[in-house]
Amino acid sequence: MAQREREHEHVRVAVIGSGFGGLGAAVRLRREGITDFTVLERADAVGGTWRDNTYPGCACDVPSHLYSFSFAPNAEWPRNFSGQPHIRAYLERVTDTFGLRPHIRLNTEVLGAHWDTGQLHWELETTTGRLTADMVISATGPLSDPKIPDVPGLASFPGKVFHSSRWDHDYDVKGKRVAMIGTGASAIQIVPAIQPDVAKLALFQRTAPWILPRMDRSISGIERWLHGRLPATRTLRRGLLWGVRELQTHAFTKQPKALGVVQQLAKTHMRRAVKDPALRAELTPDYRIGCKRILLSNSYYPALVQPNVEVVAAGLKEVRGSTLVGSDGTETEADAIIFGTGFRVTDMPIADRITGADGATLSETWKGGMEALRGASVPGFPNLVTIIGPNTGLGTSSMILIIEAQLNYAMDHLKQLDVLGGKVALDVRPAALAAWTGQVQERMKRTVWNTGGCDSWYLDANGRNTTVWPGTTAEFRKVTKRLDLAEYEVLRAPGDRTGSVGTGTATVGAGAPGAGAAGAGAAANAGEATA
């Protein structure tokens, strides 16, 4: 397509990102009969997190049969917890199976998205041209942009420096003195993977994680045969995995003290591998299990007791040439620094590039903390749906379940626009968002994430949990089943008198969430979108 043609191109839906969220959105759009859409991907391949994270030992900590789309089951998962190559291959197969490639524009980064109030559409500027869209689905994901701390003197380090999600495969760690910064989910997979090869491994641990045994094993050929020939067995397996995690959620969200048994299990797991009481004391967290993400590993603790590994029970304070200084004054020499310091979760980078109706960016709107109705809609940003938005994260189950629930909501958003007819947009009411956020934060007060005594990446700069959903996936699916027009304002372009709504902004239904016959009636007429 010529550049001049692209400058005037218009699509009904523009999807940003091609990870689980973006590909899931593309599949759902096609299944709803919508083909006038495009998926904008800044990289040269699909896969999102599972394309970018290629570090040694990279794998998922959610069972494969649950960490996959309900509409695209895979009978051939090789292990209970599959590695990065298998998950990425799964997403490539989904792309091909559902015919998504013609809709995907690779090497196309969104530089800016601006809402045009007069035309009631989004104007997007990308690295390959400009286009407009009636609706934008932002599926950039919370684990897409790495977070590297601003360490004094880091620029003076003469060796190699990279983040776990940007692993430099041209750099051979064999025989090197390596410093691993962080003890999160990536670090506990990297440490045992590289420990046998490095000359020395210094692990900088600011906060110790709780770690449980990883119940992993190969899925036998008989099991895979059954799952392929008898789909009911595959469905049963997924259902059991889901049900167990739904039950666990009760302890995390309502009865944190009940997690004491799980905490004892984690301590036993540590004692079996770490015999040195002094090292065990350094590795034992001072907060309740579940407050930070619970990690799964059978090889992390055994790696830490090896003679070439040193645990520095402190954060990295300063770098002086090749000398790394911990916050406890410890000095360590290193040839390479690997940051396993997570991602920009509570300040999504894409928010800097999305500008709403009043001229403010999404990040400016969220300067007091991220919030979105049902994790999807923000006032002043009409026809924008965020996938894995604020307070949609999980501490116990599969994020794919949340993604599919939000896609139900996004598809019903489109159906509501069809029911209303004409050039129309939906903008969530501030009162509806305030009521939703109030309910979520009230429920959050008794969860382990807020009461467990830790400072986790779930919390934003103001100490508010804007990341996790304080309930079960079944509850979230229920509240995202349909879009309630009572929670939105209906916007029409000047002069558009389609239907019963006049020019300008029309008020539909009452201001309270869930109230108003107009909202409920329209939702019922639109029907239910299912995965």
C-alpha positions in Angstrom: 0.0 0.0 0.0 1.4 3.4 -1.0 2.3 5.9 1.8 -0.2 8.4 0.4 -3.0 5.9 0.5 -2.2 4.9 4.1 -2.3 8.6 5.2 -6.0 8.5 4.5 -6.8 5.0 5.5 -9.6 4.3 8.0 -10.4 1.1 9.8 -13.2 0.3 12.2 -10.9 -1.1 14.9 -7.2 -0.6 15.5 -5.6 -3.0 17.8 -2.2 -2.1 19.4 0.0 -5.1 20.2 0.1 -8.7 19.1 0.6 -10.7 22.3 -2.2 -12.7 23.9 -4.4 -9.6 24.2 -3.9 -8.3 20.7 -4.2 -11.7 18.9 -7.2 -12.6 21.1 -8.9 -9.4 20.0 -8.2 -10.1 16.4 -9.7 -13.6 16.7 -12.8 -12.3 18.4 -13.2 -9.5 15.8 -13.2 -12.1 13.0 -15.6 -14.3 14.9 -18.0 -11.4 15.2 -17.8 -10.9 11.5 -15.6 -7.8 11.6 -12.8 -7.8 9.1 -12.2 -4.1 8.9 -9.5 -4.0 11.5 -5.7 -3.9 11.8 -3.2 -5.0 14.4 -0.3 -2.7 14.9 2.9 -4.4 16.2 6.2 -2.5 16.8 8.3 -5.6 16.6 9.1 -7.9 13.6 7.0 -10.8 14.9 3.9 -11.6 17.0 4.1 -12.9 20.5 4.4 -10.0 22.9 6.0 -11.0 26.2 6.7 -14.5 24.9 8.5 -13.1 21.9 10.7 -10.7 23.9 11.6 -12.8 26.9 14.1 -15.4 25.6 16.4 -15.6 28.6 17.8 -19.0 29.7 15.1 -21.0 31.6 12.2 -18.8 30.5 8.9 -20.6 31.2 5.4 -19.9 32.4 4.3 -20.4 36.0 0.7 -21.1 35.1 -0.2 -24.6 33.7 -0.2 -24.7 30.0 -3.8 -26.1 29.6 -5.0 -23.0 31.5 -2.6 -20.6 30.0 -4.1 -20.8 26.6 -7.2 -19.5 24.8 -10.5 -21.4 25.5 -11.3 -21.1 21.7 -7.9 -22.4 20.7 -7.1 -25.5 22.9 -3.8 -27.3 22.4 -3.7 -31.0 23.0 0.1 -31.1 22.4 1.4 -29.2 25.3 4.6 -31.1 26.2 4.8 -30.2 29.9 2.5 -29.0 32.8 4.4 -25.7 32.7 5.6 -25.0 29.1 8.7 -23.0 28.2 8.9 -19.8 26.2 9.5 -21.5 22.8 6.4 -23.6 23.1 4.2 -20.7 24.1 5.5 -18.5 21.4 5.0 -21.3 18.8 1.4 -21.6 20.1 0.8 -17.9 19.4 2.2 -18.3 15.9 -0.2 -21.2 15.3 -3.1 -19.2 16.6 -2.1 -16.4 14.2 -2.1 -18.8 11.2 -5.1 -20.9 12.2 -7.4 -17.9 12.5 -6.0 -16.2 9.4 -4.8 -13.1 11.2 -1.6 -12.3 9.3 -3.3 -10.1 6.6 -4.5 -7.9 9.4 -1.1 -7.6 11.2 1.3 -4.8 10.4 4.7 -5.7 11.8 7.5 -3.1 12.5 4.7 -0.6 13.0 5.1 1.3 16.3 2.3 3.6 17.4 3.9 7.0 18.0 0.6 8.7 19.0 -3.1 8.3 19.1 -5.4 11.4 19.4 -9.1 11.5 19.7 -10.9 13.8 17.2 -14.0 15.1 18.9 -15.4 16.5 15.7 -15.0 13.4 13.6 -15.6 11.0 16.6 -12.6 8.8 15.7 -9.1 8.1 16.7 -6.2 9.5 14.6 -3.1 7.2 14.9 0.4 8.1 13.8 2.7 5.1 13.3 6.2 4.5 12.0 4.7 3.3 8.7 2.1 6.0 8.2 -1.2 7.5 9.5 -4.6 6.0 9.9 -7.9 6.7 11.6 -10.1 4.2 13.5 -13.6 4.3 15.1 -12.3 2.3 18.0 -8.9 1.5 19.5 -8.1 -1.6 21.5 -4.9 -1.1 23.5 -3.3 -4.5 24.2 0.2 -3.5 24.8 0.3 -5.5 28.1 1.9 -4.6 31.4 5.0 -6.7 30.8 6.2 -5.1 27.7 8.6 -2.3 28.7 11.5 -3.2 31.0 12.2 -1.2 34.1 15.9 -0.6 34.8 16.6 1.4 38.1 18.6 4.6 37.9 21.8 3.4 39.6 24.5 6.0 40.2 27.6 5.2 38.2 26.0 2.5 36.0 27.2 4.3 32.9 30.8 3.8 34.0 30.5 0.0 34.2 33.0 -1.4 31.6 31.2 -4.7 31.2 28.0 -5.9 29.7 24.6 -4.6 30.9 21.2 -5.8 29.9 17.6 -6.5 31.1 16.3 -10.1 31.4 13.6 -9.3 28.7 16.3 -8.0 26.3 18.7 -10.9 26.7 21.9 -10.5 24.7 22.5 -14.0 23.2 25.7 -12.8 21.6 27.2 -12.4 25.0 28.6 -15.7 26.5 28.3 -15.7 30.3 30.5 -18.8 30.6 33.4 -18.2 32.9 32.2 -14.6 33.7 31.5 -12.9 37.0 27.8 -12.1 36.7 25.7 -9.9 38.9 21.9 -10.7 38.9 19.9 -7.8 40.2 16.5 -8.8 41.5 14.7 -11.9 42.8 11.5 -11.9 40.8 10.0 -14.5 38.5 12.6 -14.0 35.8 15.6 -14.1 38.2 14.7 -17.3 39.8 14.6 -19.0 36.4 17.8 -17.4 35.2 19.9 -18.1 38.3 19.8 -21.9 38.1 20.0 -21.8 34.3 23.4 -19.9 34.2 24.9 -20.9 37.6 26.7 -24.0 36.2 28.4 -21.9 33.5 29.5 -18.7 35.2 32.7 -18.3 37.3 30.8 -16.4 40.0 27.2 -15.3 40.4 26.3 -12.5 42.8 22.6 -12.3 43.5 21.5 -8.9 44.7 18.4 -9.5 46.8 16.5 -6.4 48.0 13.5 -8.5 49.1 13.4 -12.2 49.4 10.5 -14.0 47.6 8.3 -16.9 48.8 9.0 -19.9 46.7 6.9 -23.1 46.4 7.7 -26.4 44.6 7.1 -26.4 40.9 4.8 -29.3 40.2 6.1 -29.8 36.7 6.4 -32.9 34.6 6.3 -34.1 31.0 2.7 -34.7 29.7 2.8 -38.3 28.5 2.0 -39.4 25.0 -1.1 -41.2 26.2 -2.4 -38.0 27.8 -1.8 -36.0 24.6 -3.5 -38.7 22.6 -6.5 -38.6 24.9 -6.7 -34.8 24.7 -6.5 -34.9 21.0 -9.1 -37.7 20.4 -11.4 -37.0 23.4 -11.7 -33.2 23.8 -13.8 -33.7 26.9 -10.6 -34.9 28.7 -8.8 -31.7 27.7 -11.8 -29.6 28.9 -11.9 -31.5 32.2 -8.2 -30.9 32.8 -8.6 -27.2 32.2 -11.7 -27.1 34.4 -9.9 -28.7 37.3 -6.9 -26.4 37.0 -9.3 -23.4 37.0 -11.4 -24.7 39.9 -8.4 -25.2 42.2 -7.2 -21.6 41.5 -10.7 -20.2 42.1 -10.7 -21.8 45.5 -7.3 -20.4 46.3 -8.4 -16.9 45.5 -10.7 -16.9 48.5 -7.7 -17.0 50.8 -5.9 -14.3 49.0 -8.8 -11.9 48.8 -10.8 -12.6 52.0 -8.9 -14.8 54.5 -5.1 -14.0 54.2 -4.5 -15.7 57.6 -5.5 -19.0 56.0 -2.3 -18.8 53.9 -0.3 -19.7 56.9 -0.3 -23.4 55.9 1.0 -22.5 52.5 3.8 -20.4 54.1 4.9 -23.4 56.2 5.1 -25.4 53.0 7.3 -22.8 51.5 9.6 -22.8 54.5 9.8 -26.6 54.3 10.7 -26.3 50.7 13.6 -24.0 51.6 14.9 -26.1 54.5 15.2 -29.1 52.2 17.7 -27.4 50.0 19.3 -24.7 52.2 21.0 -26.2 55.2 22.9 -23.1 56.3 20.7 -21.3 58.9 22.3 -18.0 58.2 21.5 -18.2 54.5 18.0 -19.4 55.3 17.5 -16.4 57.4 18.5 -14.1 54.5 16.2 -16.0 52.1 13.2 -15.9 54.4 10.8 -13.1 53.6 9.5 -10.8 56.4 6.0 -10.5 54.9 3.0 -12.9 54.6 3.1 -15.2 51.7 1.0 -14.0 48.7 1.6 -10.3 49.4 4.2 -10.4 46.6 3.9 -12.8 43.7 4.5 -16.4 44.8 7.2 -18.0 42.7 7.6 -21.6 41.7 10.9 -23.4 41.4 12.7 -26.6 42.3 16.1 -25.5 41.2 16.5 -21.9 42.6 17.5 -22.8 46.2 19.8 -25.7 45.1 21.6 -23.2 42.8 22.0 -20.6 45.7 24.0 -23.1 47.8 26.6 -23.8 45.1 30.1 -22.5 45.9 30.2 -20.1 43.0 27.1 -18.2 44.2 26.9 -15.4 46.6 23.7 -13.9 47.9 24.0 -10.2 48.6 21.0 -9.4 50.9 20.7 -5.9 49.7 19.8 -3.8 46.6 22.4 -2.3 44.2 23.2 1.1 45.5 26.1 2.3 43.3 28.5 1.2 40.5 32.1 2.2 40.7 33.8 1.0 37.5 33.6 -2.8 37.7 32.8 -2.7 41.4 29.1 -3.1 42.5 28.2 -1.6 45.8 25.2 -2.9 47.7 23.0 -0.9 50.0 24.7 -2.7 52.9 28.1 -1.6 51.8 29.0 -4.9 50.2 31.4 -4.6 47.3 31.4 -7.1 44.4 33.4 -7.3 41.2 31.5 -8.2 38.1 32.0 -8.6 34.3 28.2 -8.4 33.5 25.1 -7.0 35.1 21.7 -8.6 34.4 18.7 -6.7 35.6 15.7 -8.8 36.5 13.9 -5.8 37.8 10.5 -6.2 36.2 8.5 -3.9 34.0 6.7 -0.6 33.9 3.4 -2.0 35.2 1.8 0.9 37.1 2.7 3.5 34.5 2.0 1.9 31.2 4.3 3.6 28.6 1.6 3.5 25.9 -0.4 6.0 28.1 2.1 8.7 27.2 1.1 8.4 23.6 -2.7 8.3 23.9 -4.4 11.8 24.0 -8.0 12.1 24.9 -10.8 14.5 24.1 -9.6 17.3 26.5 -6.0 17.2 25.1 -4.6 15.4 28.1 -2.7 12.2 27.7 -3.8 9.0 29.4 -0.7 9.2 31.6 -1.6 12.7 32.7 -5.1 11.6 33.4 -3.6 8.8 35.5 -1.1 10.9 37.4 -3.0 10.2 40.6 -3.1 6.5 39.9 -4.4 4.3 37.1 -8.1 3.5 37.1 -10.6 2.3 34.4 -14.1 1.0 34.5 -13.9 -2.8 34.5 -10.3 -2.3 33.6 -11.3 -1.1 30.1 -12.8 2.4 29.9 -11.5 5.8 31.0 -13.5 9.1 30.9 -12.4 11.4 28.2 -11.1 8.6 26.0 -14.2 7.5 24.0 -14.2 4.2 22.1 -10.9 3.2 23.8 -10.7 -0.2 25.4 -7.6 -1.3 27.4 -6.9 -5.0 27.7 -5.2 -6.0 31.0 -5.9 -2.5 32.2 -6.0 -1.2 35.8 -7.0 -3.8 38.5 -7.3 -6.7 36.1 -4.2 -8.6 37.2 -4.2 -11.9 39.0 -2.2 -13.4 41.9 -3.5 -16.9 41.6 -4.7 -17.9 38.1 -4.3 -17.4 34.4 -4.4 -13.9 32.8 -5.8 -15.5 29.6 -9.1 -15.8 31.5 -9.1 -12.1 32.3 -8.1 -11.2 28.7 -11.0 -13.3 27.3 -13.4 -11.6 29.7 -12.3 -8.1 28.6 -12.6 -9.1 25.0 -16.3 -10.0 25.7 -16.7 -6.5 27.0 -14.9 -5.0 24.0 -17.1 -6.9 21.5 -20.2 -5.8 23.4 -19.0 -2.2 23.1 -18.9 -2.6 19.3 -22.4 -4.2 19.3 -23.7 -1.3 21.4 -22.4 1.1 18.7 -24.2 -0.9 16.0 -27.5 -0.8 18.0 -27.2 2.9 18.5 -26.4 3.4 14.7 -24.7 6.2 12.9 -21.5 7.9 13.8 -21.4 7.3 17.5 -19.0 6.9 20.4 -19.2 5.8 24.0 -17.5 7.7 26.8 -17.6 6.3 30.3 -19.1 8.6 33.0 -16.8 9.9 35.7 -19.4 9.0 38.3 -19.5 5.4 37.0 -15.7 5.1 37.2 -15.6 6.6 40.7 -18.2 4.1 41.9 -16.3 1.2 40.3 -12.9 2.2 41.7 -14.4 2.8 45.1 -15.8 -0.8 45.1 -12.6 -2.3 43.9 -10.4 -0.4 46.5 -12.8 -1.2 49.3 -12.6 -4.9 48.5 -8.8 -4.6 48.2 -8.5 -3.5 51.9 -8.7 -7.1 53.2 -6.7 -8.8 50.6 -3.2 -10.2 51.3 -1.8 -7.8 48.7 -2.7 -4.9 50.9 -2.4 -6.4 54.4 0.6 -8.8 53.9 3.2 -6.2 54.9 5.2 -5.9 51.7 6.0 -3.3 49.1 5.2 -5.0 45.8 5.0 -4.1 42.2 1.3 -4.3 42.5 1.3 -0.9 44.3 1.8 2.4 42.5 3.8 5.4 43.7 1.0 6.4 46.0 0.8 3.0 47.7 -2.5 2.1 46.0 -3.0 -1.3 44.4 -3.9 -0.5 40.8 -2.8 -3.8 39.4 -4.7 -6.8 40.9 -8.3 -7.8 40.6 -9.6 -8.5 44.2 -11.9 -11.4 43.2 -12.2 -14.6 41.2 -12.0 -14.9 37.4 -15.7 -16.0 37.5 -16.6 -12.7 39.1 -14.6 -10.7 36.6 -16.2 -12.5 33.7 -19.6 -11.7 35.2 -19.0 -8.0 35.5 -17.5 -7.8 32.0 -20.2 -9.9 30.3 -22.0 -6.8 28.9 -21.5 -3.1 28.6 -24.2 -1.1 30.5 -25.1 2.0 28.6 -26.1 3.6 31.9 -22.4 3.9 32.7 -21.6 5.8 29.5 -22.4 9.0 27.6 -23.4 8.5 24.0 -21.5 10.9 21.7 -22.7 11.9 18.2 -21.1 14.1 15.6 -22.8 17.5 15.1 -25.7 17.1 12.6 -26.0 13.3 13.1 -29.7 12.7 14.1 -29.6 8.9 13.7 -32.1 7.2 16.0 -33.7 9.2 18.8 -30.6 11.0 19.9 -30.1 14.6 18.9 -26.9 16.5 18.1 -23.9 16.9 20.4 -23.7 14.8 23.6 -26.6 12.7 24.6 -27.2 11.5 28.2 -28.5 7.9 28.3 -29.8 6.3 31.5 -28.9 7.3 35.1 -25.5 8.2 36.4 -25.2 5.3 38.9 -23.4 2.1 37.7 -25.9 -0.5 36.6 -28.9 1.8 36.9 -31.3 2.8 34.2 -33.6 0.8 31.9 -32.0 2.3 28.9 -28.6 0.8 29.6 -29.9 -2.6 30.6 -32.3 -2.7 27.6 -29.7 -1.8 25.0 -27.3 -4.4 26.5 -29.9 -7.1 26.3 -30.8 -6.2 22.7 -27.1 -6.3 21.8 -26.9 -9.9 23.0 -24.1 -11.6 24.8 -20.6 -12.0 23.4 -19.0 -15.2 24.3 -15.5 -16.6 23.7 
